[in-house]
Amino acid sequence: MKKRTKISLRTKIYLTIVGLLALTGVLYAANPAPFVFTIPFPTGVTAAPDLLLVSEYCSENIDTVDCNGFATLFATLPGFGSCQEKYMAIAPSQSGPPNNTFTPRDVFVTEGPNVYKITGGIVTLFAGPIGGCLSSDHNGITFDHFGTFGFDMIVTCQEGSVFRVDGNGNATQIASVFPPGEGEIEGPAVVPPLFGPHGGEIWVADELNGQVHAIGPPPTYTVTQNILSHVAAEGVWVIPSPQCTFCSGGAFFQAEQQQNQFVWQYPLSDFAGLGGNVILTSESAEEGADTSLITTNGTDYFKSSFGPRIPGVNEGASFVDCDVPTATPTPTATATSTPTATATATATFTPTATATATATFTPTATATFTPTATATFTPTATATATATATATATFTPTPTPTPTPTATTPPLLCPNAYSSAICNLGSFGKFAVLVLNSTACPSNVDFSTPGTLVQGDIGLCGGTSGLIQQLTVDGDIVKDTTPPGTNVTITTSGTNAVHFTTGHGVQNQDLSAACGAGGTGGDCRNASQCASGLPCTQNVGDLTTSRTFTGNGGLNVICINNINLVKATITIQGGPSDTFIFNVTGPGVGVPPAHILNNVKTTLVGVNPSQILWNVTASGTTVNPTKLTSSLVGTWLVPNGSFLLDKVSLNGSICAACTVRIHSAAQLTCPEPH
């Protein structure tokens, strides 16, 4: 008999994967396999027996996937074109008449506080901006299949607000799970009515607190927090009963957004006998993160590991919804009664010829006469007058742009960057962010989403590519002219433009001193190699819990293998003569490996960010700080790996290669002196 782990209601139990397997054994062996390889940064997924749709993180494209896993464009949203998590749902049969007024098979997509509808490839705004939805990203969507909430659409906003939306697009707020800032809800689902004590309710995943919360039925919509614990909870997914597949293949699809960027397919056999139960997913590869199966005996809930978690950053997922009707209207092959076509032919014969002859005659004479005289005369006089006015207008502004190139020369310093003479940063020291070209990996930059701020200069080394838009920059973006130059798209106009609050905008300079050339050398790498050669004054091993580092009054070299911190505090204390260099040499944890700093706070006692250097050296590694409540300090060198700053505030600077990503209202503060 299979063992189970009982989790009582309202208890906070964080189970690591190792601990879970020790308690339960490997309960269910899931067999996911990569299915879609061709979509950049896949994020939202929704599926029906004949329709699989995936949203792209950094574009407005919604893609449709064929039975072989190849994607083509399905529709383009009229949204703001930034890196946003766009989630989707297809209206099931229950949402149509007589239960509700949705049109089954219409597709609905969230983007910020808006919900868009796609019908036959045509996109329209269905609801929004939804009043009371405060979040510009991470907002979830699902349908009530069971009738507890009137077969309405359910929309959740990251800050904790929950809405019912009817078939006419009217949104009504029904709950606030908690005050804004106390959690991050995503991935809602209405669970079956008999599914334990919270059956028939809306379940939401709270990634920040690692919990699942429930919202009860009308009229009270009672919120019950913490009905289950689940590390880095991303989404709640009800296993359909009966189940079906897309193209006779997968029954469940899940998008991994960052590392490999695949959409994974689970076969129907993985869910045999499990209809009506619930799957929970984890977004990030933290300790204890898992894909889990939730079952119930009617009184308690039981959590079991559902095979290995897909590696990477897991975002949207979807079971194939058997309740979505298939596209039967397509068989227009019923037009085999071609006799109707011949009947129409006789109708077109008799009157048409004579009627058209008289119609074409009368207007020709008058039409050609009247416009010719007035049209040629009036514009000629006014056109010449306007031309003289334009000449004077173009004259005045010309002298003002000329001083701009001169402003490029003065170096902008970054006083929050590491500034010790030990392993000096050299010319890299003037940048808040420097994106290196690396021989270890392709160099890609992704700075986007409203609310994301970099105070200081951004340097882009030769060989980098990617996108910068909707970012606020207090400084310059400097592109390296060293061959092969950069291939970064910087949006400077329109609604997606980068907003420069100070500085001189986009500049071109030779950055070879800071960057090196061809992915080798340069001040940033030199500083990293210098730090790596220093002997350890403290040897930590893996950094997995809150810790205080106390200075010795001089050079402190702290040697760390891997960082795996969740809800932890790093305290650094010392005096003005202390220098702290943290050499992190391990590859990271999870598959692919990453150094995790999830909801980590840094406290400084008697020291400044300019006294702190983090040097992460493994090839292909990733530094992954996440959560709005996280705060980091110091200069971070990752010369052979990636740095993904998601919602975090960093008081310092970054030099990294591979993927450098700053988004979702992250704040990097290294302002130039005024």
Order of alpha helices (4+ residues) and beta strands (2+ residues): beta-alpha-beta-beta-beta-beta-beta-beta-beta-beta-beta-beta-beta-beta-beta-beta-beta-beta-beta-beta-beta-beta-beta-beta-beta-beta-alpha-alpha-beta-beta-beta-beta-beta-beta-beta-beta-alpha-alpha-beta-beta-beta-beta-beta-beta-beta-beta-beta-beta-beta-beta-beta-beta
